[in-house]
Amino acid sequence: MDFRLTDEQRDLRAGVRDLLAGRYGREALRASVDAGGALNRGLWRELGEAGFFALRLPEARGGVGLGLPEAVLVFEEAGRVLLPGPLVATHLAAGVVAGAAEGASVVTAFDLGGALVAHLGEADAVLGAPSLPQGEPVPSADPLTPLHRVLSPPAAGTAAAHREEGALLTAALQVGSALRTVELAVRYGGEREQFGQPIGAFQAVKHLCARMLVRAEVARTALYAAAVTADAAEVAGAKLLADGAAVRNARDCLQVHGGMGFTWEADVHLHLKRAWVRAEQWRTAGEAEELLAAELASGAM
């Protein structure tokens, strides 16, 4: 099976990267942090107009008519820049919830398990729920992902119908973050000097960056394969690898940066905090391991 990108897919990725660089650069990211993670509705509508949410909606219904592999490329780019908001839920709601495809509505989901919901305070709907529940704010590890605890927990399986696609697209966000932290670590290693030379010349830093790159590329390979096959076990494996790459790469990137990585002047800690939250969305490591174990056990019989 050939997982190489087509020219059209490369053009799509380049176009999304240019769009996000122009509309959500570092200044916009810092503004989002200062705003406490509040969504920029204008940017949300621009994403809708660009086809971000309607990417997989058929052209006959006003969508772009592409597939999961293309959606994965788009979400990977969103993960690189830490684009905030319930991107996955709103994308999954295109064609189901009015205004979602166009970016006129913000749709979140019960994707964190239990009664926690991200961006509930600004959402117009919850995917799979008949109405918007009430909730109270709770502390979040990620300043760009405000959380609410709903007063009436949802019925089991509210988001189950979208579990595989949600897990795959969240894995794409994680892979984008993992690749970005490799870039941040390498760049800082070339800029920061110790003992008269860049710290990137030291073997310990080289090894850290090399391991980061391997993690990110292995996760990306698994992600692309799962996007093509849409197999539940491969999606679980991709999410497991992507979560590990995003979290561990952010930690290693912090180590390369030293104490500066924990400061508000750097973006590294934001990648770590977002990776922690995403690792709990749609399919956790424990759930992925259980699914993979069951798949292996059934294959051995």
Disulfide bonds with the S-S distance in Angstrom:
none
